[in-house]
């Protein structure tokens, strides 16, 4: 099985390293100091489950790799529309695209029977730009329940969690999902094939939609937000509104708001990925995690007043941070990644 990781940051390099350890033929696409380290020393994984090092092929030129069976996207969601030059040389007729992203994915309504089947979510697929680069029929849904970060170029610190839930957008039990799942499991990870991957999308999103924007606006950690009575209720309101939108779309995640809050509080003084991006001067990934949810509220006619208020504040923050004369950027690598529903984000 041949796998290419586009954006070998913390989560992408971790997945690639585990697959390489299991015997898959893995290539990592990276840049800068990270690429130099990957070429010279491979990937070093530091984990409470045991440290290890592997040396997959590393390059900044996807044409050097050629067509593969599976492409793992370790990029930020806002980079998907411009990822064509990195992804297209890796594709053959049946290549899958597995996006390790937070928030609402561009393929959300692909294969979803009902009144909204095939509907395009403008926030995450503006003008169809993402679907043209990453056709939804190639997508395998993926929800990450693992916490990783780059300690240094080529050095991934795995904090906790090994679950990567995957599933077909149409809910089918496909050979391509089974192949990828088997390889991930052989590499020491949990990779269940879900018959409704959207449930996992909403469970993860319950945390992202609330903790990520509030942390960026306040600078607070997960435990700090949960300990503050007023903010705790604000987070709970955001989660409740999010679950109402999910239900209106026919999805009913089986998790209580209080359980989600308790899991986040146990994570302690952890900074969300959005707060870490803010502190590093990187663009914020709030569109897929928050603005897309407001767009879905409009679609189903939900009031969602708390979501709309926090989204307006997040949008204003994003405008303040946006460069006045933005230059074209290379696709941004996702690092670090959030964790699961009972721990970090």
PyMOL commands that set and color helices and strands:
alter all, ss='L'
color gray80, all
select helices_A, chain A and resi 10-21+32-41+62-64+77-82+84-90+126-133+136-138+175-186+197-218+222-227+229-248+257-266+273-279+286-300+305-321
alter helices_A, ss='H'
color red, helices_A
select strands_A, chain A and resi 2-6+25-29+43-47+52-54+57-59+70-73+96-99+139-152+155-168
alter strands_A, ss='S'
color yellow, strands_A
deselect
rebuild
show_as cartoon
